[in-house]
Amino acid sequence: MITTVNNGQDVIDSRDVIARIEELTDERENLEGDAIAEFDDSEDGEELKALQALQEEAEGYAPDWT
């Protein structure tokens, strides 16, 4: 079960972030054609981009992030 990840939390569990990235990535990979662009412009697409940016930034501080 994935805990909701939001920027208002004092502590964010990296496992939750990784799991949500995987969930959204799987959802995007199952799409075809125009649906991919629609996903990228949706709230889920924006969330995926933000979480991936967080992961990239955190990997520099925590080598065991993944």
Buried (B, 14 or more C-beta within 10 A) or exposed (E): EEEEBEEEEEEBEBEBBBBBBEEBEEEBEEEEEEEBEEBBEEEBBEBBEEBBEBBEEBEEEEEEBE
